[in-house]
Amino acid sequence: MLTIIRFISSLAVLLWSSLSFAQTLSLTFDDGLNPDTQAQAEVWNQQIIASLKDAGITAMVFPSLARIGGDRGMNLIMDWAQAGHAVGNHTATHRSLAAKDMTLADFILDVKKADAALHHFPTWVPMLRFPYLKEGDTLEKRDGFRSWMKANRYRPAPVSIDASDWYYNQVYSTLLRAGSQEKAARVKAAYIEHLLDRASYYDGLAKRVLGRSPSHVILLHTSEINAATLSEIIAAFRKRGWAFVPPMAAFDDPVYASPPDTLPAGESVIWANAKVHGVAGLRYPAEDSVYEEPKLRSAGLLP
Ligand SMILES: [Zn+2]
C-alpha cells in the first residue's frame, strides 16, 4: 500500500514539474487612455486589445479615473471588458499612498470613488493596483489599508515583474513627435530587451527567495509604445519559453496572498520578499527612469 502511495505521489510531483516547466507570465495594464487629451487614444486602445486577441491572451486593465477622463475614456475600458479582460481599480486620482500628504482616510475615499465608477463593468474584479506600486510609508497607513481591504473583500493586485515601460514610452513618443522614426524604432527594440531583462531578473530573484518560479504578473501601461510593440513583446517572451496565463489565474499563486512586512511597503512582491529575506544589493526604488536613462543616452537614443 505504502509503495503504491509513494508511486502515486512521485507521479504527481513529476506531473507538477512538467506542467510548471515553462515560466508563466500574465499581462496587466495600468491607467487607461483619455481621448479628451490624447488624440490617438482610441487607436492605441484598439491596437493593444487586437494584439491580445491575435495572441489569444486574456489580460487585466486597472483604470484610474484621473487618467481616463470622462465618458469617452470609460468607453475604452468597456472595450477591454467586452473583449473578456478583467477590470480592476487603480484609484480615482492616482495619488500615492506613500505621499506624506496622503492620509489613510483620503486614500480609502479615493479607492471607493473609483470603485463606484468602475464596478458596473461586466468583468469587474474588486482588486486594487496601488498607484506607483506604493502601499504605504507608515505602519498606520499600510496596515490600516490592509484591514480595510479585508473588511471590504478587496484584494491587492501586486506585480512580480516591475519595469519602466512608462519611461520608454515617454522617450518613444517624444522621438516620434520630433520625426525621428529611426531612433524610435531602436527605442522599441531596446524596450523589448528591457522587459525581457527585468523578467529574467525578477524570476531569478524569485528562485533565490521563494525557491521556485511563481506565476508572474508584469506591470505595463496602456500606452503608445505598448500599442506599437505588444505583438513583438509577446512573440519575444514566447520565443524565450514563457507561456501566458490570465491574470486572474496568476493571482491565485500564494505569493500574492501574503503581503510582505516591508516599509515603505510596495514595489514588486518579489522585491519586497527579497527585502524581508535580507537579500543584499537591492536598489530602491526597484525600477525607475534613472537606471534606464544612461543606457538610452549612451546608445544615442535620447531626443
Ligand atoms: Zn498608474
Residues whose N, C-alpha, C, O or C-beta is under 5 A from the ligand:
A	BS01	ZN	D30 D31 P131 Y132
